[in-house]
Amino acid sequence: MPKKMNKINLARSIECYQNALSVTDRKQHPFRWADYKNSLGNALKHNSQYKEAIKCFKEALEVHTRTEYPTDYMKTLLNLGNAHVENNNLTEAFKSYQEATNTLEEDLLSKLATDDDAKRKLGEVWINLYQYMILVCLKLGKENRDYYSIAWEYVERSKARRLVEIFGQTKPSDISDEIWRKFMNLRNEITNTEKWIEDKEKSSISLGEKSFNDSELTNLKKKLTQKLENHPQLKQTQKVEYTPFSQIGEKFSDDNTVIIQWYILESDQKFCAFIYTRQSYQPYVWESSFEDLKNLQKWSQEYFDNLNSDQWRDQLPKYLERLAEILHIDELINYLPKNCRQVILIPHRYLHLFPIHALPVKSVNVNHPNKYFFECFTKGVRYAPSCQILLMLEKRLKSRNDSKFDHLFAVQNPTSNLVCADLEVEAIEKYFNTTNILSNKDAKKQKIIDNRFTSIAHCVHFSCHGQFKNKSPLESSLILANNEHLTLLDIFQLNLNKCSVVTLSACETGLTDLTSITDEYIGLPSGFLFAGSPSVVSSLWKVSDLSTSFLMMKFYEILLDKTQQVSVPVALKESQNWLQNLTVQEYLNQLNNCQKIVKPMQQKLTAKEFKRLMDMIEDEQIRIKGFELNYKLFNNPFYWAAFTAAGI
């Protein structure tokens, strides 16, 4: 009965639109006529009359032209592409989607160069266009593998687009540093204000507050328009130039590094993984089943529902084991070349929030068994928002003379309730020639923003509380003295152009916007990457204070060992491996060493703080007395897997 009724309704719709067209003069009412043609085409398509539908869409395009009606032109092209897909003419569908995306990017988004709010909303409306295009490329790729490269390119064009735009802005040679600085500050202020308003609208905002901020935004945009009129060269900095797949190898010169890039195709009820190696002309593409996506969605919901609970912590090894099965990690490893030494992971949407590096794997080497994914690669695993941003970070790093690790700027226990933070920073600072540390009550927001040492430091370390705000990611922050918050908005304004690594020894500092359907990489790591640091170490969940401090101490010990000279991902890999295998006996030795570090701190700390720190160490020594000496206390991934290295 429902199918019969649907057929009857479709027949009535077709007849209705045909009647409307019969009484509508194209010359007198061209736009209305084209609208009717478009609607008739959709009705015919749903009635499986594909050839007739295609004819209608093509006729509508005679009026819905790119120059006069770009938005309607895109809509009609999208409908035409969908009809071609239904009619199994994938090449023609590709052409329609390609023209539609070109119109979106070149005509609509480019004209909104300084209006990030409009860009964001437009991107959300048209995100399915990229999905349809990628899907058609994957289907065509089964016959012609060149289409897999094109699919990769459209994946890149759909990912972290706003962040790519910000990273890609380069000062024109005929613009002074002062004009450029003011222009960038103004544009960033507009972006931050727009996102703040949008985030507040998702939760709650008073009419007065909204009116004030809307007015402020209007004034900022007027200033920006005036600046663009005064300096037309600045308009050229707003266009995104993406790297074709064929040119990645020219800019990314490591033969032993592989990129795995995921993409969730909800329009086709699956997800896929692209594998890039410098030796390949096209990426290898792995595609999931419908059941895999269904399992991923179910698993994700359960994971987030229980996140940070005792049950979640205890069950984390099983959670990760199940995720490894859903993502088919062992299968993907089999497609990696034998000479692979490092893997760069580029997740998609909510996959950014999972410790993929810590997924359990079946051993690929009998002589050197590996338990976790990151252990399979001697140069470690790192993450990136997109390949394009990765290439931009590489380019920016090459413009510097070298990466140094001589100067530390640290924020130490600003809330005075992290016992281990004092120990952590005290242990870390001995590795540096120069240190500038803001501790306890001195760690105030303005002191960090105004501090000249942040702009010359090689390592920036935050040992403090952190929080991620899912409903308003730009308000995610590091918590400072007097309950002040260094928000993502503040971080975007920092100058970290001398920095080699930012380490966030705090909770939930690596989380990104879970709600974003456009895969905008909005989180604290993106702020520090934009501010100038090529690498950011951050965490995905609320971590244990003591295990974190030990991990951080080992991380810096390895990173700053001049005899090894390892990268940030390798230092993190080795420190995580060390912590998970730390035995009770070794831990006791570490605690004894900590007592030696703490005793000279008596002059720096208050009597209460010193006693609390010594008591904590003694309590821990007592707590583990009953354990077997070879027992591994921190073997559960909860203690070490939260930390990830993003960037280079």
C-alpha positions as CSV (number, residue, x, y, z in Angstrom):
1,M,0.0,0.0,0.0
2,P,2.7,2.6,0.9
3,K,4.6,1.9,-2.4
4,K,1.3,2.2,-4.4
5,M,0.5,5.5,-2.6
6,N,4.0,6.8,-3.3
7,K,3.6,6.0,-7.0
8,I,0.2,7.8,-7.0
9,N,1.7,10.9,-5.3
10,L,4.7,11.0,-7.7
11,A,2.3,10.8,-10.6
12,R,0.3,13.7,-9.2
13,S,3.5,15.7,-8.6
14,I,4.7,15.2,-12.1
15,E,1.3,16.2,-13.5
16,C,1.2,19.2,-11.2
17,Y,4.6,20.5,-12.4
18,Q,3.8,19.8,-16.0
19,N,0.6,21.8,-15.7
20,A,2.5,24.7,-14.0
21,L,5.1,24.7,-16.8
22,S,2.3,24.8,-19.4
23,V,1.0,28.1,-18.1
24,T,4.4,29.7,-17.3
25,D,6.1,31.7,-20.0
26,R,9.8,31.2,-19.9
27,K,10.6,34.7,-21.3
28,Q,8.4,36.5,-18.8
29,H,9.1,34.4,-15.7
30,P,12.5,32.6,-16.5
31,F,13.4,31.9,-12.8
32,R,10.0,30.5,-11.9
33,W,10.1,28.4,-15.1
34,A,13.5,27.0,-14.2
35,D,12.3,26.2,-10.7
36,Y,9.4,24.2,-12.0
37,K,11.8,22.3,-14.4
38,N,14.1,21.5,-11.5
39,S,11.1,20.3,-9.3
40,L,9.8,18.2,-12.3
41,G,13.2,16.7,-12.7
42,N,13.3,15.6,-9.1
43,A,9.9,14.0,-9.3
44,L,10.8,12.2,-12.5
45,K,14.1,11.0,-10.9
46,H,12.2,9.6,-7.9
47,N,9.9,7.9,-10.4
48,S,12.9,6.2,-12.0
49,Q,12.4,8.2,-15.2
50,Y,16.1,9.2,-15.3
51,K,16.5,10.3,-18.9
52,E,13.5,12.6,-18.7
53,A,14.8,13.9,-15.4
54,I,18.2,14.6,-16.8
55,K,16.6,16.5,-19.7
56,C,14.7,18.7,-17.2
57,F,17.8,19.5,-15.2
58,K,19.7,20.5,-18.3
59,E,16.9,22.8,-19.4
60,A,16.8,24.4,-16.0
61,L,20.6,25.1,-16.3
62,E,19.8,27.3,-19.3
63,V,18.4,29.7,-16.8
64,H,20.2,28.8,-13.6
65,T,23.6,29.9,-14.9
66,R,26.8,30.2,-12.9
67,T,27.1,33.9,-13.4
68,E,23.6,35.0,-12.6
69,Y,22.3,32.4,-10.1
70,P,25.4,30.5,-8.7
71,T,23.5,28.9,-5.8
72,D,20.6,27.6,-7.9
73,Y,23.2,26.6,-10.5
74,M,24.9,24.4,-7.9
75,K,21.6,22.9,-6.7
76,T,20.6,22.0,-10.2
77,L,24.0,20.5,-10.9
78,L,23.7,18.4,-7.8
79,N,20.3,17.1,-8.9
80,L,21.7,16.4,-12.3
81,G,24.7,14.5,-10.9
82,N,22.4,12.5,-8.6
83,A,20.2,11.6,-11.7
84,H,23.3,10.5,-13.6
85,V,24.3,8.3,-10.6
86,E,20.9,6.7,-10.6
87,N,21.1,6.2,-14.3
88,N,24.6,4.5,-13.8
89,N,26.4,7.2,-15.8
90,L,29.2,7.9,-13.3
91,T,31.4,9.9,-15.7
92,E,28.6,12.5,-16.3
93,A,27.8,12.5,-12.6
94,F,31.5,13.3,-11.9
95,K,31.4,16.2,-14.4
96,S,28.3,17.7,-12.7
97,Y,29.6,17.4,-9.2
98,Q,33.0,18.8,-10.3
99,E,31.4,21.9,-11.8
100,A,29.2,22.3,-8.6
101,T,32.2,22.1,-6.3
102,N,34.2,24.5,-8.4
103,T,31.3,26.9,-8.3
104,L,31.1,26.6,-4.5
105,E,34.8,27.2,-3.9
106,E,35.6,29.7,-6.7
107,D,32.4,31.7,-6.9
108,L,30.7,31.5,-3.5
109,L,33.3,30.8,-0.8
110,S,35.9,33.0,-2.4
111,K,33.5,35.9,-2.4
112,L,33.0,35.4,1.3
113,A,36.8,35.6,1.9
114,T,36.4,37.7,5.0
115,D,33.1,36.3,6.3
116,D,33.9,33.1,8.1
117,D,30.4,32.8,9.6
118,A,28.8,32.7,6.2
119,K,31.5,30.3,4.9
120,R,30.9,28.0,7.8
121,K,27.1,27.9,7.2
122,L,27.5,27.5,3.5
123,G,30.0,24.7,4.0
124,E,27.6,22.8,6.3
125,V,24.8,23.1,3.7
126,W,27.0,21.8,0.9
127,I,29.0,19.1,2.8
128,N,27.1,16.4,1.0
129,L,28.3,17.7,-2.3
130,Y,31.8,16.6,-1.4
131,Q,30.5,13.2,-0.1
132,Y,28.7,12.6,-3.4
133,M,31.8,13.5,-5.4
134,I,34.1,11.3,-3.3
135,L,31.7,8.4,-3.6
136,V,31.5,8.7,-7.5
137,C,35.4,8.9,-7.6
138,L,35.6,5.7,-5.5
139,K,33.2,3.9,-7.9
140,L,35.1,5.1,-11.0
141,G,38.4,4.2,-9.3
142,K,37.5,0.5,-9.5
143,E,38.0,0.8,-13.3
144,N,40.5,3.7,-13.4
145,R,42.7,4.1,-10.4
146,D,43.5,7.7,-11.3
147,Y,40.1,8.6,-9.8
148,Y,41.4,7.4,-6.3
149,S,43.8,10.4,-6.5
150,I,41.0,12.7,-7.3
151,A,38.9,11.3,-4.4
152,W,41.9,12.0,-2.1
153,E,42.0,15.6,-3.3
154,Y,38.3,16.1,-2.6
155,V,38.7,14.6,0.8
156,E,41.4,17.2,1.5
157,R,39.2,20.0,0.1
158,S,36.4,19.0,2.5
159,K,38.6,18.7,5.6
160,A,39.6,21.5,8.1
161,R,38.9,24.1,5.4
162,R,38.8,27.1,7.7
163,L,42.0,26.1,9.4
164,V,43.7,25.6,6.0
165,E,42.6,29.1,5.0
166,I,44.1,30.6,8.1
167,F,47.4,28.7,7.7
168,G,47.6,29.6,4.0
169,Q,47.5,33.3,4.4
170,T,50.9,34.7,3.3
171,K,51.8,38.4,3.5
172,P,52.1,40.0,0.0
173,S,55.6,41.5,-0.6
174,D,54.2,45.0,-1.1
175,I,52.4,45.1,2.3
176,S,54.2,46.3,5.4
177,D,54.6,44.1,8.5
178,E,52.4,46.6,10.5
179,I,49.6,46.6,8.0
180,W,49.7,42.8,7.7
181,R,49.7,42.4,11.5
182,K,46.7,44.6,11.9
183,F,44.9,42.9,9.1
184,M,45.5,39.4,10.5
185,N,44.5,40.5,14.0
186,L,41.2,42.0,12.7
187,R,40.4,38.9,10.6
188,N,41.1,36.6,13.6
189,E,38.9,38.8,15.8
190,I,36.1,38.5,13.3
191,T,36.5,34.7,13.1
192,N,36.6,34.4,16.9
193,T,33.6,36.6,17.4
194,E,31.5,34.8,14.8
195,K,32.3,31.4,16.3
196,W,31.6,32.7,19.8
197,I,28.2,33.9,18.8
198,E,27.4,30.6,17.0
199,D,28.5,28.6,20.0
200,K,26.4,30.7,22.4
201,E,23.4,30.4,20.2
202,K,23.7,26.6,20.5
203,S,23.4,26.9,24.3
204,S,21.9,30.2,25.7
205,I,22.5,33.9,25.2
206,S,20.5,36.9,26.3
207,L,19.0,39.3,23.7
208,G,21.1,42.1,25.1
209,E,24.3,40.1,24.9
210,K,23.5,38.9,21.4
211,S,22.6,42.4,20.2
212,F,25.9,43.8,21.6
213,N,28.0,41.1,19.9
214,D,26.1,41.4,16.6
215,S,26.8,45.1,16.6
216,E,30.4,44.5,17.5
217,L,30.7,42.0,14.6
218,T,29.2,44.5,12.2
219,N,31.7,47.1,13.2
220,L,34.6,44.7,12.8
221,K,33.4,43.7,9.3
222,K,33.1,47.4,8.3
223,K,36.7,47.9,9.4
224,L,37.9,44.9,7.4
225,T,36.0,46.0,4.3
226,Q,37.6,49.4,4.6
227,K,41.1,47.8,5.0
228,L,40.5,45.7,1.9
229,E,39.5,48.7,-0.1
230,N,42.6,50.6,1.0
231,H,44.9,47.6,0.2
232,P,43.4,45.5,-2.6
233,Q,46.4,43.2,-2.5
234,L,45.1,41.7,0.7
235,K,42.2,40.1,-1.1
236,Q,44.6,37.7,-2.9
237,T,45.6,36.1,0.5
238,Q,42.1,34.7,1.0
239,K,42.1,32.0,-1.7
240,V,42.9,28.4,-0.7
241,E,45.4,26.6,-3.1
242,Y,45.3,22.8,-2.5
243,T,48.2,20.5,-3.4
244,P,47.3,18.0,-6.1
245,F,47.9,14.4,-5.1
246,S,50.7,14.1,-7.8
247,Q,52.7,16.9,-6.1
248,I,52.6,15.6,-2.5
249,G,55.8,13.6,-3.0
250,E,57.6,16.8,-4.1
251,K,56.8,18.5,-0.8
252,F,56.8,15.5,1.4
253,S,60.2,13.9,0.9
254,D,60.2,11.0,3.4
255,D,60.2,7.6,1.7
256,N,59.7,5.8,5.0
257,T,56.6,7.6,6.2
258,V,53.0,6.6,5.3
259,I,49.8,8.6,5.6
260,I,46.5,6.9,6.5
261,Q,43.5,9.2,6.0
262,W,40.0,8.2,7.0
263,Y,36.7,9.6,5.6
264,I,33.2,8.8,6.8
265,L,30.7,8.5,4.0
266,E,27.4,8.5,5.7
267,S,25.6,9.2,2.4
268,D,26.7,5.7,1.3
269,Q,26.7,4.2,4.8
270,K,30.4,3.3,5.0
271,F,33.8,4.8,5.8
272,C,37.0,4.4,3.9
273,A,40.8,4.7,4.5
274,F,43.2,6.2,2.0
275,I,46.9,5.0,2.3
276,Y,49.6,7.3,0.8
277,T,53.2,6.3,0.2
278,R,55.7,8.4,-1.7
279,Q,56.3,5.5,-4.1
280,S,52.7,5.2,-5.2
281,Y,51.0,7.0,-8.1
282,Q,47.6,6.7,-6.5
283,P,46.5,6.1,-2.9
284,Y,45.4,2.6,-1.9
285,V,41.7,2.8,-0.9
286,W,40.1,0.5,1.7
287,E,36.3,0.6,2.1
288,S,34.3,-0.7,5.0
289,S,31.0,-2.5,4.9
290,F,27.7,-1.0,6.0
291,E,27.9,-3.1,9.1
292,D,31.3,-1.6,10.0
293,L,29.8,1.9,10.0
294,K,26.9,0.8,12.0
295,N,29.2,-0.8,14.6
296,L,31.4,2.3,14.6
297,Q,28.5,4.6,15.4
298,K,27.2,2.2,18.1
299,W,30.7,1.8,19.6
300,S,31.3,5.6,19.6
301,Q,28.0,6.3,21.4
302,E,28.9,3.8,24.1
303,Y,32.4,5.1,24.4
304,F,31.3,8.8,24.9
305,D,28.5,7.8,27.2
306,N,30.9,6.1,29.6
307,L,34.0,8.4,29.1
308,N,36.0,9.1,32.2
309,S,33.9,6.8,34.4
310,D,35.6,4.0,36.4
311,Q,33.9,1.4,34.2
312,W,35.2,3.1,31.1
313,R,38.8,3.1,32.5
314,D,38.7,-0.5,33.5
315,Q,37.1,-1.5,30.1
316,L,39.3,0.7,28.0
317,P,41.5,-2.2,26.7
318,K,38.4,-4.0,25.5
319,Y,37.0,-0.8,24.0
320,L,40.2,-0.3,22.0
321,E,40.3,-4.0,21.0
322,R,36.8,-3.6,19.6
323,L,37.7,-0.4,17.7
324,A,40.7,-2.1,16.2
325,E,38.3,-4.7,14.8
326,I,35.8,-2.2,13.5
327,L,38.6,-0.1,11.8
328,H,40.3,-3.3,10.5
329,I,43.6,-2.1,11.8
330,D,45.4,-5.4,11.2
331,E,44.2,-5.4,7.6
332,L,45.4,-1.9,7.0
333,I,48.8,-2.7,8.4
334,N,49.2,-5.4,5.8
335,Y,48.9,-2.8,3.1
336,L,51.8,-0.7,4.4
337,P,55.2,-1.1,2.7
338,K,57.8,-3.1,4.6
339,N,60.1,0.0,4.8
340,C,57.5,2.0,6.7
341,R,59.1,3.6,9.8
342,Q,56.4,6.2,10.7
343,V,52.7,6.7,10.2
344,I,50.8,9.9,10.0
345,L,47.1,9.5,11.0
346,I,44.5,11.9,9.6
347,P,41.2,11.0,11.1
348,H,37.8,12.3,10.1
349,R,35.2,14.0,12.4
350,Y,34.8,12.1,15.6
351,L,37.6,9.7,14.8
352,H,39.9,12.6,15.9
353,L,38.8,11.8,19.5
354,F,40.1,8.2,19.7
355,P,43.6,6.9,20.4
356,I,44.1,5.1,17.1
357,H,47.8,4.9,17.8
358,A,47.1,2.7,20.9
359,L,44.9,0.2,19.1
360,P,46.0,-3.4,19.8
361,V,47.4,-5.3,16.8
362,K,48.4,-8.8,15.9
363,S,52.2,-9.0,15.8
364,V,53.7,-8.6,12.3
365,N,57.1,-9.7,13.4
366,V,57.7,-12.9,15.3
367,N,61.1,-11.8,16.5
368,H,59.9,-8.4,17.7
369,P,56.3,-8.8,18.8
370,N,54.2,-5.6,18.9
371,K,51.2,-5.2,21.1
372,Y,50.0,-1.8,19.9
373,F,49.8,0.0,16.6
374,F,52.4,2.7,17.5
375,E,54.9,0.1,18.5
376,C,55.1,-1.2,14.9
377,F,56.9,1.9,13.7
378,T,60.4,2.9,14.8
379,K,59.7,6.6,14.1
380,G,56.4,6.6,15.9
381,V,52.9,7.8,15.0
382,R,51.7,11.4,14.7
383,Y,48.4,13.0,13.9
384,A,47.4,15.8,11.5
385,P,44.1,17.7,10.8
386,S,44.7,17.3,7.1
387,C,47.5,16.6,4.6
388,Q,47.4,20.2,3.4
389,I,48.0,21.5,6.9
390,L,50.8,19.0,7.3
391,L,52.5,20.4,4.2
392,M,52.0,23.9,5.4
393,L,53.6,23.1,8.7
394,E,56.5,21.5,6.8
395,K,56.9,24.6,4.7
396,R,56.8,26.9,7.7
397,L,59.4,24.8,9.6
398,K,61.8,24.8,6.6
399,S,61.7,28.6,6.7
400,R,63.3,28.5,10.2
401,N,67.0,27.8,10.6
402,D,66.6,24.8,12.8
403,S,64.6,23.3,15.7
404,K,66.1,24.0,19.1
405,F,65.3,22.7,22.6
406,D,67.3,25.0,24.8
407,H,64.8,27.4,26.2
408,L,61.8,26.3,28.4
409,F,58.7,28.4,29.2
410,A,56.5,26.5,31.6
411,V,53.3,27.1,33.5
412,Q,53.4,25.1,36.8
413,N,50.4,24.2,38.9
414,P,48.5,27.5,38.7
415,T,45.6,26.2,40.8
416,S,47.9,24.9,43.5
417,N,46.0,21.6,43.7
418,L,48.1,19.4,41.4
419,V,50.6,17.9,43.7
420,C,52.5,16.2,40.9
421,A,52.8,19.3,38.7
422,D,55.4,20.9,41.0
423,L,57.4,17.7,40.9
424,E,57.0,17.4,37.1
425,V,58.3,20.9,36.2
426,E,61.1,20.7,38.8
427,A,62.3,17.5,37.1
428,I,61.9,18.8,33.6
429,E,63.6,22.2,33.9
430,K,67.0,20.6,34.6
431,Y,67.2,19.5,30.9
432,F,67.2,23.2,29.7
433,N,69.9,25.9,29.5
434,T,67.3,28.6,30.0
435,T,64.0,28.4,31.8
436,N,61.2,30.8,32.5
437,I,58.5,29.4,34.8
438,L,55.3,30.9,36.0
439,S,54.2,28.8,39.0
440,N,51.2,28.8,41.3
441,K,49.7,32.3,41.8
442,D,52.1,33.9,39.3
443,A,50.6,31.9,36.5
444,K,48.0,34.5,35.5
445,K,46.5,34.9,32.1
446,Q,47.9,38.4,31.3
447,K,51.4,37.3,32.4
448,I,51.3,34.6,29.7
449,I,49.9,36.7,27.0
450,D,52.3,39.6,27.7
451,N,55.3,37.5,28.5
452,R,58.1,38.1,26.0
453,F,59.5,34.7,26.8
454,T,56.7,32.8,25.1
455,S,57.8,34.3,21.8
456,I,61.4,33.1,22.2
457,A,60.9,29.8,24.0
458,H,61.7,26.5,22.2
459,C,59.5,24.4,24.4
460,V,56.3,25.6,26.0
461,H,55.0,23.4,28.8
462,F,51.6,23.6,30.6
463,S,51.3,21.5,33.7
464,C,47.8,22.5,34.8
465,H,44.1,21.6,34.5
466,G,42.5,21.8,31.1
467,Q,38.9,21.5,29.8
468,F,37.2,21.0,26.5
469,K,33.8,22.6,25.9
470,N,31.9,20.5,23.4
471,K,29.1,23.0,22.9
472,S,31.5,26.0,22.5
473,P,34.9,24.7,21.5
474,L,36.5,28.2,21.3
475,E,35.9,28.5,25.0
476,S,38.0,25.4,25.7
477,S,40.8,26.4,27.9
478,L,43.8,25.8,30.2
479,I,42.9,26.8,33.7
480,L,45.2,29.3,35.4
481,A,45.6,31.1,38.7
482,N,42.6,32.9,40.2
483,N,40.4,30.6,38.0
484,E,41.4,32.5,34.9
485,H,41.1,30.7,31.6
486,L,43.6,30.8,28.7
487,T,41.0,30.0,25.9
488,L,41.5,28.8,22.4
489,L,40.7,32.4,21.3
490,D,43.7,33.6,23.5
491,I,46.0,30.9,22.2
492,F,45.4,32.0,18.6
493,Q,46.9,35.3,19.5
494,L,50.1,34.0,20.9
495,N,53.4,34.2,19.0
496,L,55.2,30.9,19.1
497,N,57.4,31.2,16.0
498,K,60.5,30.0,17.8
499,C,58.8,27.1,19.5
500,S,59.6,23.5,18.6
501,V,57.0,21.8,20.7
502,V,54.1,22.7,23.0
503,T,53.3,20.1,25.7
504,L,49.9,20.1,27.4
505,S,50.2,18.1,30.5
506,A,46.6,18.6,31.3
507,C,43.2,16.9,30.8
508,E,41.2,16.8,27.6
509,T,43.5,19.2,25.8
510,G,43.5,17.2,22.5
511,L,39.7,17.0,22.0
512,T,38.1,18.7,19.0
513,D,34.6,19.7,18.0
514,L,32.5,16.6,18.2
515,T,29.4,18.3,16.7
516,S,31.1,19.6,13.5
517,I,29.8,18.0,10.4
518,T,32.4,19.8,8.2
519,D,35.4,18.3,10.1
520,E,36.6,21.6,11.3
521,Y,39.6,20.9,13.6
522,I,38.6,23.2,16.4
523,G,40.5,22.4,19.6
524,L,43.5,23.6,21.7
525,P,46.1,21.8,19.5
526,S,44.9,23.7,16.4
527,G,45.4,27.0,18.3
528,F,49.0,26.2,19.2
529,L,49.8,24.9,15.7
530,F,48.4,28.2,14.3
531,A,50.4,30.2,16.9
532,G,53.6,28.8,15.5
533,S,54.5,25.5,17.1
534,P,55.1,22.7,14.6
535,S,54.3,20.0,17.2
536,V,51.7,19.8,20.0
537,V,51.5,17.0,22.6
538,S,48.0,16.9,24.2
539,S,45.6,14.5,25.8
540,L,42.2,12.9,24.8
541,W,40.8,12.3,28.3
542,K,41.2,13.1,32.0
543,V,44.5,11.6,32.9
544,S,46.0,10.3,36.1
545,D,48.2,13.0,37.7
546,L,51.0,10.8,38.8
547,S,51.3,8.6,35.7
548,T,51.2,11.8,33.6
549,S,54.1,13.4,35.5
550,F,56.2,10.3,35.1
551,L,55.4,10.1,31.4
552,M,56.3,13.8,30.9
553,M,59.6,13.5,32.8
554,K,60.6,10.5,30.6
555,F,59.4,12.3,27.4
556,Y,61.7,15.3,28.0
557,E,64.6,13.0,29.1
558,I,64.4,11.3,25.7
559,L,63.6,14.3,23.6
560,L,66.5,16.4,25.0
561,D,69.0,13.5,25.0
562,K,71.6,14.9,22.6
563,T,73.0,11.4,22.0
564,Q,69.7,10.3,20.5
565,Q,68.3,13.5,18.9
566,V,64.9,12.0,18.3
567,S,61.7,13.6,17.1
568,V,58.7,14.5,19.2
569,P,56.7,11.5,18.0
570,V,59.6,9.1,18.8
571,A,60.1,10.6,22.2
572,L,56.4,10.2,23.0
573,K,56.4,6.7,21.6
574,E,59.4,5.6,23.7
575,S,58.0,7.3,26.9
576,Q,54.6,5.7,26.5
577,N,56.3,2.3,25.9
578,W,58.4,2.9,29.0
579,L,55.4,3.7,31.2
580,Q,53.3,0.8,30.2
581,N,56.1,-1.6,30.9
582,L,57.2,0.0,34.2
583,T,57.4,-2.7,36.9
584,V,56.7,-2.1,40.6
585,Q,60.4,-2.5,41.4
586,E,61.3,0.2,38.7
587,Y,58.5,2.4,40.0
588,L,59.8,2.2,43.5
589,N,63.2,3.3,42.2
590,Q,61.5,6.2,40.4
591,L,59.7,7.2,43.6
592,N,63.0,7.2,45.5
593,N,64.5,9.5,42.9
594,C,61.5,11.7,43.2
595,Q,62.2,12.2,46.9
596,K,65.7,13.4,46.0
597,I,64.2,15.9,43.6
598,V,61.6,17.1,46.1
599,K,63.9,17.7,49.1
600,P,65.6,20.7,47.6
601,M,62.2,22.2,46.7
602,Q,61.5,22.9,50.3
603,Q,62.7,26.4,49.9
604,K,60.4,27.1,46.9
605,L,57.2,25.5,48.3
606,T,55.1,26.4,51.3
607,A,55.3,24.1,54.2
608,K,51.9,22.7,53.4
609,E,52.8,22.2,49.7
610,F,56.1,20.5,50.6
611,K,54.4,18.1,53.1
612,R,51.7,17.3,50.6
613,L,54.2,16.3,48.0
614,M,56.3,14.2,50.3
615,D,53.2,12.5,51.7
616,M,52.0,11.7,48.2
617,I,55.3,9.9,47.4
618,E,55.3,8.0,50.8
619,D,51.6,7.0,50.4
620,E,52.4,5.7,46.9
621,Q,55.3,3.7,48.3
622,I,53.1,2.2,50.9
623,R,50.2,1.5,48.4
624,I,52.3,-0.7,46.2
625,K,54.1,-2.7,48.9
626,G,51.7,-5.6,48.4
627,F,52.2,-5.9,44.6
628,E,54.6,-8.4,43.0
629,L,57.8,-6.6,42.0
630,N,57.5,-7.5,38.3
631,Y,53.8,-6.3,38.1
632,K,53.2,-3.5,35.6
633,L,51.2,-0.9,37.3
634,F,50.5,1.3,34.3
635,N,49.9,-1.3,31.7
636,N,46.3,-0.2,31.1
637,P,46.2,2.3,28.1
638,F,44.2,4.6,30.4
639,Y,47.5,5.8,31.9
640,W,49.5,6.5,28.8
641,A,47.4,6.3,25.6
642,A,45.6,9.6,26.1
643,F,48.7,11.6,24.8
644,T,49.1,12.2,21.1
645,A,51.6,14.1,19.0
646,A,50.0,16.4,16.4
647,G,51.9,18.1,13.6
648,I,55.5,17.4,12.7
